[in-house]
Amino acid sequence: MLIDIIAGARPNFMKIAPIIHAFQARRNEGGELNYRLVHTGQHYDASMSGDFFTQLGIPEPDINLEVGSGSQAEQTAMIMMHYEKLLLDAPSDVCLVVGDVTSTMACAITAQKLCIPVVHVEAGIRSGDWTMPEEINRMVADSITNWFFTTSEVANDNLRGAGVGEDRIFFVGNTMIDTLLSNYNRFQPPAFWEKHGLKTGEYFVVTLHRPANVDAHGDFLRLLTAIGDGVRDLPVVFPVHPRTAKTLQSIATLPGNFLLVDPQPYLEFNYLVKNAKAVITDSGGITEETTVMGVPCLTLRDSTERPETVTIGTNELIGTNPEKLKPALDKLFAGEWKKGAIPEKWDGQTAPRIVAALEHLLGAKVRVTGTNL
C-alpha cells in the first residue's frame, strides 16, 4: 500500500516531517504501509524549503515536480499536470495532503479525478474569509477529501456542519506541534544574534505577508510605523517573505528599530520566537507555535482559522487597522497579557495517531466515494 505525501511550500514541511518519521518508525516495527514523498516545487529556493529538509531530517523527495514560480492559476495548472503524469505512470493508493497551500488543493483534485482516495491533514479549519487564497484551497480540498485528520474540536464541528460523517473524521492533534516539541531543545540563535546585541525578552519578531497588509505601499508603511512606534524602541526582527520584499523595495525609510533579515531556517526562526517579548504576525501557523511556547502573539488580521489560539492560547486578533496596535502593545508592556494554555492533543504525538488510523483504514480496505460537502 503506497501513500503519496505531498509537500510544496514552507508550511508543509513542518507538518510532513513527523508523519514521515512515524511511517519510518512503524516500518522498523514491521508496519506495511509505504510512502512516497512528492515535492511539487511550489517553493523552490533553499530559504523557503531546502533548509527545512536538512534541519527537520526529511529525506530527499522521491519525486520533485519542479513547478516553480507563477501565478496561482499557473501553479495550480502545472502541479495538476505534473502530478497527473506521475500518477498515470506510477499510481499510488492514497494521496495525503497537508494544510492549505496551492499544492494541497491541486494534488487533491488530481488524485480524486483518478479515483485515488484523499487524506487531508489539518482538515476542517475555516477563517470565513474568502479573500484568502488559503481559505479557498482548504474548502476545495475538504470538499473532495475521503478522510479528515483534524487539529481541534472547532475543525470537527466545521466538518460535521458540512455533513461529514463521524466515521470519516479523526481528531488527532497538530503535526506542527509534533515538530516543534521534537526540535525544541535544538533551537539555535541565528548568525546575526550577537552582532545586533539581541537579548531574550527584549525584542519583537514580526512576520507579514498577507496581501491586505503588504501589497498597498501606503497602508503597509503606516502599519510598519505603528509597530516601530508601539514597541518602545525595542528591536524588531523582521524576516522578510519574498512577497513582502517587493513592496519594501518601494519604501525609502523604515522605522530605525527594524532589523530586516532573510527568511530564517526552522531552528533559528523558532529560537527567535521562543526568546521574543512577543510576535506580531499575519500568519496562522506561527500563532500555534507561540501558543505552545507561551509567547504573546498579536495577529494583524480580522479573522483566524485557528480560533483555539485565541480562546485557549496566547494569541489575540488585533485587526489590520494600525491604530489598534498601540493599545494592545500597551497592555503587553503593562504585564497584562494572558498566559494561555495548550489545546487538546497538541502533545507531540499526532503523527503516530495519524499512521495508526491509516493502518486501520487501509488494512480494512476502506474506500469512500461520492463525497460531497
VEXPA-345720 format. One line per 4 residues: their letters; for each residue x, y, z of N, C-alpha, C. Coordinates in pm, whole numbers, plus 50000, padded with zeros to 5 digits. Layout:
REM residues N
A	X:Y:Z:X:Y:Z:X:Y:Z ~ ...
//
This chain:
REM residues 373
MLID	50085:49881:50000:50000:50000:50000:50089:50124:50000 ~ 50078:50207:49897:50165:50322:49879:50086:50452:49901 ~ 50137:50537:49989:50074:50664:50019:50164:50776:49970 ~ 50110:50862:49883:50183:50982:49844:50169:51086:49955
IIAG	50281:51140:50001:50280:51253:50094:50321:51376:50015 ~ 50231:51473:50009:50252:51591:49924:50308:51706:50006 ~ 50415:51766:49955:50470:51889:50015:50502:51985:49903 ~ 50472:52113:49927:50501:52209:49821:50554:52340:49869
ARPN	50517:52380:49990:50553:52512:50040:50600:52501:50184 ~ 50671:52603:50228:50735:52604:50358:50647:52551:50472 ~ 50520:52593:50485:50440:52541:50597:50422:52390:50593 ~ 50424:52332:50472:50403:52188:50460:50513:52106:50526
FMKI	50636:52155:50519:50749:52075:50562:50745:52048:50713 ~ 50700:52147:50788:50687:52127:50933:50578:52025:50966 ~ 50481:52012:50876:50367:51923:50901:50394:51780:50856 ~ 50475:51765:50750:50500:51630:50699:50614:51560:50773
APII	50708:51639:50829:50826:51577:50892:50788:51471:50995 ~ 50702:51501:51092:50669:51398:51191:50591:51281:51132 ~ 50514:51305:51027:50440:51196:50963:50539:51098:50898 ~ 50639:51153:50830:50742:51068:50770:50817:50990:50877
HAFQ	50852:51056:50986:50924:50987:51094:50837:50877:51155 ~ 50706:50902:51166:50616:50800:51221:50602:50682:51127 ~ 50597:50708:50997:50594:50598:50899:50722:50515:50909 ~ 50836:50583:50918:50963:50512:50926:50971:50427:51053
ARRN	50921:50482:51163:50923:50406:51289:50836:50281:51280 ~ 50721:50294:51217:50632:50178:51202:50692:50075:51107 ~ 50760:50120:51003:50825:50025:50913:50931:49945:50989 ~ 51003:50010:51078:51104:49941:51159:51042:49840:51253
EGGE	50915:49862:51287:50843:49770:51377:50765:49664:51300 ~ 50775:49667:51167:50703:49569:51087:50579:49621:51018 ~ 50554:49751:51026:50439:49809:50956:50451:49791:50806 ~ 50337:49785:50738:50338:49751:50595:50309:49869:50504
LNYR	50276:49984:50559:50246:50099:50474:50376:50162:50424 ~ 50377:50195:50296:50489:50265:50236:50446:50406:50197 ~ 50542:50497:50190:50510:50632:50146:50603:50674:50033 ~ 50557:50769:49958:50638:50832:49853:50627:50983:49873
LVHT	50739:51049:49898:50738:51193:49922:50743:51266:49788 ~ 50639:51344:49763:50628:51419:49639:50639:51568:49670 ~ 50746:51629:49625:50766:51773:49642:50721:51840:49512 ~ 50621:51927:49521:50570:51988:49398:50664:52096:49345
GQHY	50750:52150:49432:50836:52259:49390:50768:52395:49393 ~ 50653:52405:49463:50583:52533:49473:50673:52639:49536 ~ 50742:52603:49645:50853:52684:49697:50980:52611:49655 ~ 51067:52681:49588:51174:52611:49517:51313:52659:49552
DASM	51325:52760:49642:51460:52803:49678:51494:52756:49819 ~ 51623:52756:49850:51669:52699:49977:51611:52772:50096 ~ 51593:52905:50086:51545:52981:50200:51401:52948:50234 ~ 51325:52900:50136:51184:52870:50160:51157:52720:50173
SGDF	51253:52633:50138:51226:52491:50150:51349:52408:50184 ~ 51460:52431:50116:51574:52341:50128:51626:52322:50269 ~ 51637:52433:50344:51687:52424:50481:51600:52335:50568 ~ 51471:52332:50539:51380:52254:50622:51406:52104:50608
FTQL	51440:52059:50489:51469:51917:50470:51587:51875:50554 ~ 51690:51959:50556:51810:51927:50633:51783:51932:50783 ~ 51726:52042:50830:51710:52062:50975:51607:51967:51036 ~ 51504:51933:50963:51397:51851:51020:51414:51702:50988
GIPE	51524:51667:50926:51550:51526:50899:51455:51464:50799 ~ 51409:51545:50703:51322:51494:50599:51409:51438:50487 ~ 51383:51317:50441:51464:51262:50332:51442:51340:50203 ~ 51535:51328:50113:51518:51391:49982:51390:51338:49917
PDIN	51315:51424:49849:51189:51378:49787:51213:51263:49690 ~ 51118:51171:49689:51123:51065:49588:51095:51123:49450 ~ 51008:51224:49448:50972:51291:49323:50970:51441:49347 ~ 51029:51518:49257:51017:51663:49261:50953:51708:49130
LEVG	50834:51763:49138:50761:51805:49019:50817:51934:48960 ~ 50897:52007:49037:50972:52123:48990:50882:52226:48921 ~ 50773:52259:48986:50677:52352:48927:50730:52494:48922 ~ 50792:52541:49030:50850:52674:49031:50746:52784:49045
SGSQ	50786:52905:49007:50703:53022:49032:50593:53036:48927 ~ 50504:53132:48953:50393:53160:48862:50275:53212:48939 ~ 50173:53255:48869:50051:53298:48936:49984:53176:49000 ~ 49882:53202:49083:49812:53090:49147:49754:52995:49043
AEQT	49696:53052:48938:49636:52968:48834:49744:52887:48762 ~ 49856:52953:48733:49964:52883:48663:50021:52771:48749 ~ 50044:52801:48877:50097:52697:48965:49999:52582:48981 ~ 49871:52613:48999:49770:52508:49013:49769:52417:48891
AMIM	49770:52479:48773:49766:52401:48649:49891:52314:48635 ~ 50007:52372:48663:50131:52297:48646:50140:52181:48745 ~ 50099:52206:48869:50101:52098:48969:50010:51986:48926 ~ 49889:52020:48882:49794:51916:48839:49847:51838:48720
MHYE	49903:51906:48623:49955:51837:48504:50069:51742:48540 ~ 50164:51792:48623:50280:51710:48657:50242:51594:48749 ~ 50152:51621:48844:50113:51514:48937:50027:51410:48865 ~ 49944:51453:48772:49865:51357:48694:49956:51263:48615
KLLL	50058:51319:48554:50152:51234:48478:50218:51132:48569 ~ 50258:51176:48689:50319:51082:48784:50222:50970:48819 ~ 50098:51005:48849:50000:50903:48890:49964:50809:48775 ~ 49964:50860:48654:49936:50773:48540:50052:50676:48515
DAPS	50174:50726:48536:50292:50642:48514:50317:50547:48631 ~ 50293:50596:48753:50322:50517:48873:50219:50552:48981 ~ 50101:50493:48974:49994:50532:49066:50023:50495:49211 ~ 49971:50575:49302:49973:50544:49444:49834:50496:49485
DVCL	49821:50451:49609:49692:50403:49659:49615:50511:49734 ~ 49689:50606:49788:49629:50715:49866:49712:50840:49844 ~ 49645:50955:49842:49712:51084:49837:49689:51156:49969 ~ 49798:51186:50041:49789:51257:50169:49840:51399:50149
VVGD	49749:51495:50171:49785:51636:50161:49775:51700:50298 ~ 49851:51808:50318:49852:51877:50448:49827:52025:50425 ~ 49763:52087:50523:49749:52232:50523:49658:52286:50416 ~ 49698:52403:50360:49605:52477:50275:49674:52556:50164
VTST	49789:52509:50119:49859:52579:50012:49807:52530:49877 ~ 49854:52593:49769:49807:52558:49636:49830:52410:49605 ~ 49944:52357:49648:49974:52216:49623:49872:52123:49687 ~ 49821:52162:49804:49721:52082:49875:49598:52064:49789
MACA	49544:52174:49741:49424:52171:49659:49449:52100:49525 ~ 49558:52136:49457:49582:52084:49323:49603:51933:49323 ~ 49679:51882:49419:49703:51738:49422:49580:51660:49468 ~ 49499:51719:49555:49375:51653:49597:49281:51637:49478
ITAQ	49267:51741:49398:49181:51734:49279:49232:51628:49182 ~ 49363:51631:49157:49421:51539:49059:49403:51394:49102 ~ 49433:51365:49229:49419:51228:49278:49273:51183:49271 ~ 49183:51266:49315:49043:51226:49320:48988:51199:49180
KLCI	49032:51276:49081:48984:51253:48943:49036:51121:48887 ~ 49142:51069:48947:49193:50938:48907:49149:50829:49005 ~ 49048:50862:49086:48986:50766:49180:49083:50717:49287 ~ 49175:50804:49324:49268:50775:49434:49218:50849:49558
PVVH	49190:50779:49666:49137:50844:49787:49232:50951:49841 ~ 49173:51053:49902:49248:51167:49955:49234:51174:50106 ~ 49347:51191:50174:49353:51217:50317:49398:51362:50334 ~ 49324:51438:50414:49363:51578:50440:49400:51593:50587
VEAG	49527:51623:50610:49577:51650:50745:49565:51800:50770 ~ 49504:51838:50880:49469:51975:50915:49340:52015:50842 ~ 49250:51921:50833:49121:51944:50767:49027:52023:50857 ~ 48929:52086:50795:48818:52145:50868:48839:52283:50924
IRSG	48959:52340:50913:48977:52474:50968:48921:52576:50869 ~ 48863:52682:50922:48797:52784:50841:48819:52922:50903 ~ 48849:53020:50819:48856:53159:50864:48730:53235:50831 ~ 48655:53186:50732:48538:53258:50685:48572:53373:50590
DWTM	48699:53390:50559:48745:53499:50474:48780:53445:50337 ~ 48691:53466:50241:48713:53412:50107:48812:53494:50025 ~ 48862:53604:50081:48966:53679:50009:49102:53614:50027 ~ 49112:53520:50121:49238:53449:50144:49248:53329:50050
PEEI	49352:53322:49968:49368:53204:49882:49365:53073:49961 ~ 49421:53075:50082:49427:52954:50163:49288:52903:50199 ~ 49194:52996:50220:49058:52954:50254:48994:52879:50139 ~ 49016:52928:50018:48963:52858:49900:49029:52722:49886
NRMV	49160:52717:49905:49232:52590:49894:49178:52487:49991 ~ 49158:52526:50118:49115:52428:50217:48969:52387:50195 ~ 48885:52479:50148:48746:52445:50122:48735:52347:50005 ~ 48811:52373:49900:48808:52284:49784:48863:52146:49822
ADSI	48976:52145:49892:49035:52017:49931:48938:51937:50018 ~ 48876:52002:50115:48784:51931:50203:48659:51882:50131 ~ 48621:51950:50023:48501:51909:49951:48519:51777:49878 ~ 48646:51736:49859:48672:51610:49787:48761:51516:49868
TNWF	48769:51540:49998:48850:51455:50085:48770:51333:50130 ~ 48839:51221:50145:48776:51099:50195:48787:51089:50347 ~ 48909:51116:50400:48930:51104:50544:48994:51232:50596 ~ 48939:51282:50704:48975:51413:50758:49050:51397:50890
FTTS	49172:51447:50896:49251:51444:51019:49259:51587:51073 ~ 49209:51608:51193:49183:51743:51242:49270:51780:51363 ~ 49280:51914:51384:49363:51968:51491:49282:52012:51613 ~ 49149:52024:51599:49071:52080:51708:48925:52039:51697
EVAN	48852:52056:51808:48708:52031:51806:48635:52133:51722 ~ 48692:52252:51709:48631:52353:51621:48630:52302:51477 ~ 48743:52246:51434:48750:52190:51299:48653:52073:51283 ~ 48642:51990:51387:48546:51879:51382:48404:51931:51361
DNLR	48369:52035:51435:48235:52092:51423:48212:52152:51285 ~ 48314:52214:51228:48300:52268:51092:48267:52157:50993 ~ 48334:52044:51008:48311:51933:50916:48174:51870:50939 ~ 48137:51854:51065:48003:51800:51093:47895:51889:51033
GAGV	47916:52020:51047:47819:52113:50992:47809:52106:50841 ~ 47914:52058:50776:47914:52042:50631:47864:51905:50589 ~ 47823:51823:50686:47765:51693:50653:47861:51577:50651 ~ 47983:51595:50703:48078:51485:50706:48045:51392:50822
GEDR	48040:51261:50794:48008:51163:50896:48121:51144:50996 ~ 48084:51105:51117:48182:51086:51224:48287:50982:51189 ~ 48249:50883:51107:48342:50776:51074:48453:50821:50981 ~ 48444:50945:50930:48547:50997:50840:48630:51108:50904
IFFV	48598:51143:51028:48670:51248:51100:48758:51186:51208 ~ 48885:51223:51208:48980:51170:51305:49048:51288:51375 ~ 49012:51310:51499:49071:51418:51579:49203:51368:51634 ~ 49312:51410:51569:49445:51355:51601:49538:51455:51667
GNTM	49514:51585:51649:49604:51685:51702:49675:51760:51590 ~ 49789:51816:51621:49857:51912:51534:50000:51866:51505 ~ 50027:51827:51381:50160:51777:51348:50267:51885:51357 ~ 50228:52012:51337:50327:52119:51351:50381:52124:51492
IDTL	50298:52089:51589:50342:52089:51728:50431:51967:51756 ~ 50406:51856:51686:50500:51743:51694:50640:51791:51657 ~ 50648:51863:51546:50779:51912:51500:50838:52010:51600 ~ 50756:52100:51650:50804:52200:51746:50862:52133:51871
LSNY	50788:52040:51928:50832:51978:52054:50953:51888:52033 ~ 50960:51821:51921:51073:51730:51899:51203:51805:51870 ~ 51191:51931:51830:51311:52011:51800:51337:52122:51900 ~ 51255:52129:52003:51259:52242:52097:51399:52264:52156
NRFQ	51465:52157:52191:51597:52169:52254:51709:52188:52152 ~ 51672:52190:52025:51772:52210:51919:51772:52352:51863 ~ 51676:52435:51907:51672:52571:51856:51807:52639:51877 ~ 51847:52721:51780:51978:52785:51787:51969:52929:51738
PPAF	52050:53018:51798:52043:53158:51758:52091:53176:51614 ~ 52028:53268:51542:52076:53297:51406:52211:53366:51411 ~ 52278:53372:51298:52414:53427:51291:52418:53572:51334 ~ 52307:53645:51317:52308:53788:51349:52273:53818:51495
WEKH	52249:53716:51576:52204:53736:51714:52301:53824:51795 ~ 52427:53785:51800:52524:53860:51879:52561:53992:51811 ~ 52571:53990:51682:52609:54112:51608:52517:54228:51641 ~ 52388:54198:51655:52291:54305:51680:52252:54315:51827
GLKT	52321:54241:51913:52301:54255:52057:52162:54217:52104 ~ 52102:54118:52041:51967:54077:52080:51971:54006:52215 ~ 51871:54033:52297:51863:53973:52430:51723:53916:52453 ~ 51717:53806:52524:51591:53738:52550:51490:53834:52613
GEYF	51371:53838:52555:51263:53920:52608:51275:54068:52579 ~ 51374:54105:52496:51396:54247:52472:51393:54282:52323 ~ 51316:54206:52247:51295:54237:52105:51162:54174:52061 ~ 51114:54217:51946:50993:54161:51887:51028:54088:51758
VVTL	50947:53991:51722:50956:53927:51591:50832:53966:51513 ~ 50851:54006:51388:50739:54042:51300:50746:53957:51175 ~ 50632:53901:51134:50621:53836:51003:50493:53886:50938 ~ 50504:53934:50815:50389:53987:50742:50398:53945:50595
HRPA	50289:53889:50543:50289:53855:50401:50150:53857:50339 ~ 50043:53878:50417:49908:53879:50361:49890:53999:50268 ~ 49827:53979:50152:49806:54090:50059:49741:54212:50123 ~ 49644:54190:50212:49575:54303:50275:49669:54390:50356
NVDA	49778:54332:50403:49874:54407:50486:49991:54464:50408 ~ 50038:54392:50306:50168:54428:50247:50161:54477:50103 ~ 50051:54459:50033:50052:54492:49891:50039:54641:49862 ~ 49967:54714:49947:49949:54857:49925:50058:54935:49998
HGDF	50137:55010:49924:50254:55079:49978:50219:55165:50099 ~ 50118:55252:50086:50085:55345:50194:50035:55275:50318 ~ 49946:55179:50302:49892:55106:50417:50001:55027:50488 ~ 50091:54966:50410:50198:54887:50468:50291:54976:50550
LRLL	50324:55093:50497:50413:55184:50570:50349:55230:50700 ~ 50219:55259:50697:50151:55301:50820:50154:55189:50924 ~ 50140:55066:50878:50144:54952:50970:50283:54936:51031 ~ 50385:54946:50948:50522:54934:50998:50556:55048:51094
TAIG	50509:55168:51064:50533:55281:51153:50466:55261:51288 ~ 50343:55207:51285:50271:55181:51411:50344:55076:51494 ~ 50401:54976:51428:50479:54876:51501:50603:54940:51561 ~ 50678:55013:51477:50801:55075:51524:50779:55168:51642
DGVR	50669:55243:51638:50638:55335:51748:50589:55261:51873 ~ 50510:55155:51851:50444:55089:51963:50532:55000:52048 ~ 50647:54957:51994:50732:54863:52068:50834:54933:52158 ~ 50822:55066:52169:50902:55143:52265:51053:55127:52246
DLPV	51094:55142:52123:51237:55142:52085:51304:55005:52093 ~ 51231:54901:52128:51293:54769:52125:51317:54727:51979 ~ 51419:54645:51954:51444:54597:51819:51327:54514:51765 ~ 51306:54523:51635:51203:54444:51567:51271:54359:51461
VFPV	51280:54230:51484:51341:54138:51387:51235:54099:51285 ~ 51260:54126:51159:51160:54112:51054:51215:54022:50943 ~ 51196:53888:50952:51230:53801:50840:51135:53830:50723 ~ 51189:53868:50611:51108:53922:50502:51069:53814:50403
HPRT	50940:53791:50389:50883:53699:50292:50906:53756:50152 ~ 50930:53670:50050:50952:53721:49914:50842:53815:49866 ~ 50716:53785:49901:50608:53874:49859:50623:54012:49922 ~ 50657:54014:50050:50672:54139:50124:50788:54220:50071
AKTL	50894:54152:50030:51014:54220:49983:50984:54310:49864 ~ 50890:54271:49780:50857:54351:49662:50804:54488:49703 ~ 50718:54493:49804:50664:54621:49849:50768:54701:49924 ~ 50851:54633:50003:50954:54704:50080:51051:54780:49989
QSIA	51069:54731:49868:51161:54797:49776:51117:54940:49742 ~ 50987:54965:49757:50934:55098:49724:50924:55190:49845 ~ 50966:55140:49962:50961:55220:50084:51101:55271:50115 ~ 51117:55403:50111:51250:55462:50125:51302:55454:50267
TLPG	51217:55479:50365:51262:55488:50504:51175:55403:50594 ~ 51236:55312:50668:51166:55230:50766:51198:55279:50906 ~ 51115:55245:51004:51149:55279:51143:51290:55230:51178 ~ 51362:55308:51253:51503:55280:51280:51529:55156:51361
NFLL	51426:55105:51432:51448:54987:51516:51418:54856:51444 ~ 51390:54862:51312:51363:54741:51235:51493:54677:51189 ~ 51501:54545:51203:51613:54467:51153:51559:54370:51048 ~ 51580:54403:50922:51532:54318:50813:51631:54204:50788
VDPQ	51579:54081:50786:51664:53964:50764:51594:53873:50663 ~ 51671:53782:50606:51614:53684:50514:51524:53586:50589 ~ 51435:53514:50517:51360:53406:50582:51456:53312:50653 ~ 51423:53277:50777:51515:53201:50860:51487:53051:50854
PYLE	51592:52969:50865:51570:52825:50881:51486:52797:51004 ~ 51431:52679:51010:51337:52644:51116:51394:52662:51256 ~ 51512:52608:51280:51568:52611:51415:51601:52753:51459 ~ 51650:52835:51368:51683:52972:51401:51557:53057:51420
FNYL	51460:53036:51333:51338:53117:51344:51269:53091:51477 ~ 51256:52965:51514:51186:52935:51639:51267:52973:51762 ~ 51398:52980:51749:51478:53038:51859:51439:53183:51879 ~ 51426:53256:51769:51385:53396:51776:51247:53410:51841
VKNA	51153:53325:51799:51017:53331:51854:51017:53297:52002 ~ 51084:53189:52037:51086:53142:52176:51138:53250:52271 ~ 51235:53330:52227:51301:53426:52315:51251:53569:52298 ~ 51151:53589:52212:51099:53723:52187:51009:53770:52301
KAVI	50997:53902:52314:50899:53957:52406:50760:53926:52355 ~ 50743:53933:52223:50615:53899:52161:50637:53886:52011 ~ 50538:53829:51943:50539:53815:51798:50421:53895:51742 ~ 50449:53968:51635:50344:54040:51561:50340:53978:51423
TDSG	50225:53927:51380:50222:53845:51259:50087:53852:51190 ~ 50083:53808:51066:49955:53780:51000:49950:53634:50953 ~ 50042:53555:51005:50045:53411:50975:49947:53337:51064 ~ 49909:53218:51020:49827:53132:51105:49911:53034:51184
GITE	50005:52967:51117:50083:52864:51182:50166:52914:51298 ~ 50220:53034:51285:50303:53088:51393:50222:53105:51521 ~ 50094:53135:51507:50011:53152:51627:49997:53022:51704 ~ 50008:52908:51635:50005:52779:51703:50134:52758:51782
ETTV	50246:52793:51720:50375:52775:51786:50389:52867:51907 ~ 50347:52993:51894:50354:53084:52008:50264:53037:52121 ~ 50150:52979:52088:50060:52927:52191:50128:52820:52274 ~ 50196:52727:52207:50261:52617:52279:50383:52666:52356
MGVP	50453:52765:52302:50571:52818:52370:50538:52925:52473 ~ 50411:52965:52481:50370:53064:52581:50417:53205:52550 ~ 50437:53235:52423:50485:53367:52380:50365:53451:52337 ~ 50349:53573:52387:50239:53659:52342:50243:53680:52191
CLTL	50125:53679:52129:50117:53692:51984:50006:53790:51948 ~ 50037:53886:51862:49941:53984:51813:49921:53957:51665 ~ 49801:53919:51625:49773:53883:51487:49704:53997:51415 ~ 49767:54044:51309:49715:54158:51233:49620:54109:51124
RDST	49510:54051:51169:49403:54003:51081:49271:54023:51154 ~ 49163:54020:51075:49029:54035:51133:48964:53902:51164 ~ 49023:53794:51118:48967:53661:51143:49082:53562:51148 ~ 49055:53443:51203:49156:53338:51207:49090:53203:51187
ERPE	49160:53116:51118:49116:52977:51103:49160:52892:51220 ~ 49230:52951:51313:49280:52880:51432:49228:52949:51559 ~ 49098:52950:51580:49041:53025:51694:49087:52974:51829 ~ 49130:52849:51836:49177:52795:51964:49302:52867:52013
TVTI	49379:52928:51921:49495:53005:51965:49454:53133:52036 ~ 49330:53176:52012:49277:53296:52078:49199:53258:52204 ~ 49110:53159:52191:49024:53123:52304:49100:53048:52413 ~ 49206:52975:52373:49284:52896:52468:49427:52949:52481
GTNE	49486:52988:52370:49629:53020:52368:49663:53164:52395 ~ 49781:53204:52348:49838:53336:52379:49812:53440:52271 ~ 49733:53405:52171:49711:53490:52055:49592:53584:52074 ~ 49601:53704:52015:49488:53796:52010:49477:53853:51869
LIGT	49354:53862:51819:49330:53925:51690:49325:54076:51710 ~ 49416:54146:51643:49425:54291:51656:49353:54361:51540 ~ 49345:54294:51425:49289:54355:51306:49397:54421:51222 ~ 49357:54481:51111:49453:54541:51018:49463:54692:51032
NPEK	49387:54751:51124:49393:54895:51147:49514:54926:51235 ~ 49612:55002:51185:49733:55031:51264:49703:55095:51399 ~ 49591:55168:51410:49559:55235:51536:49528:55137:51648 ~ 49497:55014:51615:49465:54912:51716:49590:54856:51784
LKPA	49706:54881:51725:49828:54821:51776:49872:54879:51910 ~ 49870:55010:51922:49924:55072:52043:49853:55025:52170 ~ 49718:55024:52175:49652:54975:52297:49691:54831:52331 ~ 49706:54747:52229:49743:54608:52253:49886:54600:52307
LDKL	49976:54678:52249:50114:54676:52296:50127:54738:52435 ~ 50047:54840:52463:50048:54897:52599:50006:54792:52702 ~ 49907:54713:52665:49862:54603:52753:49975:54503:52776 ~ 50048:54473:52670:50161:54380:52681:50268:54436:52774
FAGE	50307:54561:52753:50412:54621:52835:50369:54637:52981 ~ 50237:54645:53004:50187:54657:53141:50184:54523:53213 ~ 50222:54416:53143:50223:54283:53204:50086:54221:53216 ~ 49992:54266:53132:49854:54221:53143:49815:54122:53035
WKKG	49912:54070:52960:49880:53975:52854:49844:53840:52916 ~ 49749:53772:52857:49706:53642:52910:49818:53539:52899 ~ 49818:53443:52990:49919:53338:52988:49887:53230:52886 ~ 49761:53196:52872:49721:53096:52774:49746:52955:52822
AIPE	49693:52860:52744:49711:52717:52771:49729:52645:52639 ~ 49752:52514:52644:49778:52436:52524:49653:52356:52487 ~ 49607:52366:52363:49487:52293:52321:49503:52141:52332 ~ 49390:52075:52337:49386:51929:52350:49458:51860:52234
KWDG	49536:51759:52267:49610:51674:52173:49721:51747:52099 ~ 49758:51865:52143:49878:51929:52090:49994:51885:52178 ~ 50024:51757:52172:50112:51694:52269:50235:51629:52209 ~ 50255:51643:52078:50371:51584:52015:50352:51441:51968
QTAP	50229:51389:51978:50202:51250:51939:50101:51240:51825 ~ 50083:51347:51751:49983:51350:51644:50019:51255:51531 ~ 50143:51258:51485:50182:51175:51371:50164:51026:51397 ~ 50204:50973:51512:50176:50831:51538:50025:50800:51535
RIVA	49942:50894:51581:49798:50872:51574:49749:50867:51430 ~ 49809:50952:51344:49772:50951:51203:49808:50818:51138 ~ 49929:50773:51161:49974:50647:51100:49890:50530:51150 ~ 49858:50528:51279:49775:50421:51334:49637:50421:51269
ALEH	49579:50540:51249:49447:50548:51186:49453:50501:51041 ~ 49560:50538:50971:49573:50495:50832:49591:50343:50823 ~ 49667:50287:50914:49683:50141:50915:49548:50072:50933 ~ 49467:50127:51021:49334:50070:51043:49246:50084:50919
LLGA	49244:50205:50862:49159:50231:50746:49201:50148:50625 ~ 49329:50149:50595:49376:50083:50474:49387:49933:50493 ~ 49411:49892:50616:49410:49748:50644:49273:49689:50624 ~ 49172:49771:50653:49034:49726:50635:48988:49748:50492
KVRV	49079:49802:50409:49048:49829:50268:48922:49914:50253 ~ 48914:50016:50338:48800:50107:50331:48815:50197:50210 ~ 48706:50217:50138:48704:50312:50027:48576:50395:50040 ~ 48591:50525:50035:48477:50615:50043:48467:50689:49913
TGTN	48350:50688:49851:48332:50756:49724:48214:50851:49731 ~ 48209:50939:49632:48093:51028:49622:48085:51129:49733 ~ 48199:51175:49787:48193:51275:49893:48140:51404:49838 ~ 48060:51473:49915:48003:51599:49871:47975:51685:49992
L	48050:51792:50005:48027:51884:50116:47942:51999:50066
//
